[in-house]
Amino acid sequence: MKLWRNVIAVSLSVCLLLTACTSERPPEANQAQPEPPEEKGQTLTVINPASSESLRAEATVPSEDKNNQYQIQTRLTDFQLLSTTTGLAWGRTQSELRLYLTRDNGQTWTNISPAASVQFPSTPRFGKDIFFIDPMHGWIVLNASGLDDAIVLRTDDGGVAWKVSSFPGADQVEGIYFSNESAGWILASKTSETGSIERVLYATDDGGATFDPIMGVPDPNSFTLERPASADLGKGTPVSMAFIDRFRGLVSEIEAGQPALYATGNGGETWAKKKGFFDPSKFKTCERFSIGNVSLFEDGSSAWVPVGCTRDEATKFNGYFTQDAGATWTLVPFNLSWQTGFNEELTPTFLTRNEGWTIMGSTVYYTSDQGNHWTPLPRSPKLVDIMADYPEVVKLQFFSSRVGWLLVAKEDQKRSLLLQTRDGGTSWHVL
């Protein structure tokens, strides 16, 4: 079995070590190349992948070499801002991941996709299947069809080359997080022979070259790992995972229909449920609850997590905030309307523990007091027109008080548009 895994790993390594340009042959310069009609969407100006050395130099202006550029149409399904000028955007076409990186506010994009031979059964979601800490260092995890092992792709040169590693015994990947370019974790689940769901947490301290199980036993015949009673992450459904540093981490989940939060102080070896985090007596009229992603702020000790209350087919979100790295949490009721329709489950986004944004209809709302008060920003005619055709908000993220991205979609026609604001949400333009 080990020999077979090694053969698979070697074969994948040979394929994945190829540069990103081998996975998609660029067309002739300046010719628009639409993808299949069912996946139309954003038009991107793509530049050919550069060498590892040139990518490490910060690119602040678009390439002036028009012969090195071509245009594509693609449907984007997720994105992640890495700085005020740099971000990732991606989608999936015919089981192939299309991953693009911009360093110039979306004027040009570099195709950093893994090789086309790597098939993705679903589109990666940031924090669950894909994670980048900066433009150079990123990881993608997937369960390859027909294999017992989960495959981890990693790059340390901005996607010029993708290397491969694997770990055994995972039916489903629940989350991925890296606190720096070396230390990372992958939370996975495995169905036991008795039918119960077992959680397994893998950790790496070498940038993802190897992963070792530190919580849970995916295969008792392969590992001899003690499992303290306090190690479990409960029996709920994990939603997100985040680590403040190499030792302190948080996992949000829905447990017995209610939001729950688990914390570790030893790098993930053991976990304890945060008692008193959620008090259902404060939400007596709710028919159903939801919980969002744990989001860390740059100060290193503050974080927040949204909690949703649903009743009569409408949802309202409030926020739990911490200033002591998750030791204590404070509920902040958001003075927002109940949401219905396409964007019922859209949570607000916060840049700091005080400053946040959300969208209702085609109006952007802003708060500077931790969500106690929300101010509607002047309506952007461009945003109003676009959201009339693309009513579904996929994601909203701000990297500074002025710069943010917004991904909207028309799901029935499988189209999407990625927008940017540079004035804090007042005006928007298509990237």
PyMOL commands that set and color helices and strands:
alter all, ss='L'
color gray80, all
select helices_A, chain A and resi 2-16+20-23+37-39+52-56+66-68+229-231+280-282+341-343+381-389+411-413
alter helices_A, ss='H'
color red, helices_A
select strands_A, chain A and resi 32-34+42-47+69-74+78-81+87-93+96-102+109-111+130-132+138-143+150-155+163-167+172-178+184-191+197-204+212-215+237-243+249-255+258-264+272-273+288-291+295-296+303-311+314-322+330-332+349-350+356-360+363-367+375-376+392-398+404-410+415-421+429-430
alter strands_A, ss='S'
color yellow, strands_A
deselect
rebuild
show_as cartoon
